[in-house]
Amino acid sequence: MEVLALYIDENILALLYGIGCAACGFYIHKNYFSKSRDEIVSDTIEYLCEQGFVKHNWDENGEIVLHPYKK
């Protein structure tokens, strides 16, 4: 009895693998690196404030107010 054999041309198989890899890369990029520039800047400023690198206080709206450095 002959084993079920499915023949796919190796060029077509390489094309399908390439399309699959490109799709996976696109969705990984879309999910992991989808933060907007405003979110990144906001997270950075909050981190610097929490670690004590910049002088700041919180206003009544819960927003960060940065104080300028004076010599």
Beta strands, then each sheet from edge to edge (+ up, - down):
strand 1: 56-58
strand 2: 64-66
sheet 1: 1+ 2-
end
